[in-house]
Amino acid sequence: MLKFFVKFIGIGLLTAGVAVAQPADKFVNVNPPQPTEPGKIEVLEFFAYTCPHCAVLEPLVTKWKAGLPSKVAFSSVPVAFNQAMKPFQYFYYSLEAVGRLDLHPKFFVALHQEKKRLFSQEAMIDWAVDQGVDRKQFTAAMNSFGVKSKATRADQLAKGYAIQGTPSIAVGGRYLTSPSEAGGYQETIDVASELIERF
């Protein structure tokens, strides 16, 4: 899997050994399979805002998830490989809490194309306010128990799936693919779509 991280953050790999490689395929089997949302095919997109590969994949994911069948439950999961990345998790779940996930792709653009230095919680809040978000509401969300609980759950998911790099897409608690496994960005989407059809 891809292991590209912004150099100031460093690399903090999670425990390996859960995913078993299938060289002939473009994915790995997750062993043991992870629990998923009952009655749905759960698709998890593991990403990090600091990851340039996630920034490239994001527009493809946005288009793809809009056309997924109703039997699919899609969720984005922000990954923190170390403590320096925790504010990015809080930022994503705060956008969700205040109903502004429309800013999710724009934040990738701000970081990777506009080269804005949005690495602290304060800078992230300032950026959100510049996009029309209420400062008091967003600051409260960033510091809330609910947001931090979701970040803890994201950490548990990343550990359960043995996520060692981003972006990665998990399907049905059983399969995991990524650009390095699938052979490219669009190929990742294509492989994930094929894996959904196995259920």
PyMOL commands that set and color helices and strands:
alter all, ss='L'
color gray80, all
select helices_A, chain A and resi 52-66+83-97+101-112+121-130+135-142+145-160+179-182+185-196
alter helices_A, ss='H'
color red, helices_A
select strands_A, chain A and resi 19-21+28-30+41-47+72-78+168-171+175-177
alter strands_A, ss='S'
color yellow, strands_A
deselect
rebuild
show_as cartoon
